[in-house]
Amino acid sequence: MKKIISVLMCVILTACIFFPLTAHGYSQSCPFIYIHGFMGKDLYSDKNDKDSEPVWPPSTDKILDLVKAHIGDLLLFLVTKDYDRLGDAILDPVNDLLSSANLSKDGEVTDSSGAYMVYPPADSIKADSCLDFNYDWRVDPIQSAQELNDFINYVTENSGCDKVAIECHSFGGIIVNTYTKLYGSDKLRSICYNTTAIYGETYTGEMMSGEIVFEGEAIVEFFKKMLGGNEYEKLLTGLIDILAGAGIDNDLAVLANNIVEHLGERAIRDILMPMFGGWLSIWAMVPDKYVDSAKDFVFGKVYKDDGIDRSKLIEKIDRYNTEIRPYKTETLEKQNKEISIYVFSRYGFPSVPLTPSWKKMSDAVVDTESSSFGATCAEFGSTVYEKLDASADNSYLNPDNTIYAGTCMFKDQTWFFRNMPHADMCGDMDEIVKALLYSDGQATVKTFKEYPQYMVYDKSDKSISIDNGTPEIKESFFDKIFAFNIKILEFFRNIYDKIFSVFK
């Protein structure tokens, strides 16, 4: 009897080890490839040498050296408000810091810089391999799609599998969508589009069209949300509220807008456009409705009289705009007929606080409407009710009444993660991705009860759980102290404004 019990215990313990896999009904039957997003990997001056000088991002030491060298200019500016002097002092050094990542006037890499990408040894690639595809995120997505095609062919040829499963994040979704448009999906088992920019980012379209504006409320709300999960979140957000109550946020917005007004044209011409305007990736992330205005602003205004021939760069932009951009939706629908498709979208944040669209619901980078392929989203700080009609199916409404998934392209194959910033990843998400990618057939939001359509992210411990709505937050004594201080500062601010209004 003891032997029988011992054997049974061994069987049970062994089963427990594999329970997560059998519970989800999957095992890794083909290689998994992860494709990072925009700026997702460092770029090196020699793409074949990971120890070479970084091209991007600029090193911390270089940034600190720049700040130290010009702190006096910044302090003097706060006194003199001499914008021209500030521009003369800092624009060229900033350009020197960033220009190593610039491409040629034709949108080409003219040196040996790029992403470090070494194929794994052929004999190391198995069905259960997890691989990264690295690419130079500055260049034409059509070029990166060709490189992805070569990598997938290499993986399938050496793994003994005829297909791969793909997770793509952010700009990586553009690479995958471009790949399938050009090469089809025959070698793909499944795709997880993890908060991707296939349909662009509104703020990118606005910035490339010259629409840059700061608002105090936008700055406050953005930074308060980004502090979520920080060890000192309550303290820091309380301090932000105090500063906002004193009107500092509006003062910062006024200062920022004045800098844009006085130095924006020079900064855009000498720094931003040589970098962003020459990166084909940026152009691919401009939403459809902004393409013409962005081209008019960059090439018809910023570069109008500089005498440089950028016709080849424009040709590359137009190639994507004619061969890939008009077929994004058609390509996705074709994928959905042939393979399993999963869409992850994140929300709970306002957009970047330097364009008119800052209230668009986002993950602090990509609009939620775009990354979800069509969800109806409330503006930040409001609810979605006013956008819905009587025919809306409430089963697709999230617990906070801010997202409605019923209008998504793949409404039963789209998951939402509240309070998860764009760049964050965690083990729980990896588990969800794998469970879906290796499901038998097309899984939906109803396949796994532990993975419903709406989930919530806890940044403090990097965990994901079922979203049951925002819990009621009781005001603590600490909160009341902050609120009292805000009222005091508002009182003195009003006195300050009244006194100095006499001298204006």
C-alpha angles and dihedrals in degrees: 000000000000090000092050092049091047092052091048091050091051091051091049093048091048090050090050090056091057097035096104090057098044091043090058093040097233144109126180101267098169138018119291119222123195118202116196127215139242110320087000092135133034119255121223132206086236109035090200093055118062090190094059123106112292115246092190136054102029110241119260090239092056092049092049091047089053092050092047092049094052105030088105091055091051094049091047090051091055087059102038101030086214100159096179092055091048090051093049090050103047113019097075094046090049090050090050089052095051105029096085087078094052121113127217123279086264093056093253135132104243099181135045095272124124147096120325106245121166120172113236115246111280094237092053095062113099137161090268095048118130110206138181123221109208121193140166102267093200097067137080111297087222088063091047090049089055090052089049090052090054091049094048090050090051092049096048093045092055104033099060088238125110094208142042134205117230136204113188125187128203110317087010086077090063089053092051094045090049090047094053092046091055103032106020128231101273091118095046126092097183143339131216111200100203109198093317132183098224091127093040137240119280094216090054090054091048095047093048087050092053096254103139121151135150127216126189094226091051092053093048097047094045096053094041090055093045089056091062111128093016115139090238096037096129093047095046096043089047090054090049089052090050092050091046090049088055090052095247091131092059091045089054091048091051091049092048092048091049090052090050091048094050103031104018096095092051094044093048093047099042104032118010101043098043085056110030096024091057096047110093089203091066091053090052089055094054107106116244095253092056099047097094096042090047093052091046092051098045101038101022098044116011095042098024099117105019094104095227119134108232097164094120091053090051090049090056092048090049093047091060089043092055104031103036114012099062091050101049095108094040090051092051092048090050090051090051091057094049106035142010115283128195127183125201121191131179130207147163099095135094117239125260108307099233104073135061092254096063092126093063110118109252147140087259090274115035123042111250091224089058099042091049092049095241115346117159105243134190119229114260110284096019140077132254098234096102090058096053129081130209092271094064114122105231091205086078094052118103122235093255093049092235101108131048114191095186092094096051118119089239100024095173094044098051125096127192128209116199120214094007111135117225098254099040120111130177143176093258091058091047088054093050092047093051093045090056099039092053098040118126101258127335111337121204137197087274097052098084117035089204091056106051123165095271122052133166130221125220107204094191093069099013094241134142125214140165111290111239095168134272110311119232110266116216116214111245128207087257090056092049091053091053092047090051091051090050090055090050092051091047089053093052091043090057091050090049092051093049094049097047094041086073090063097045 
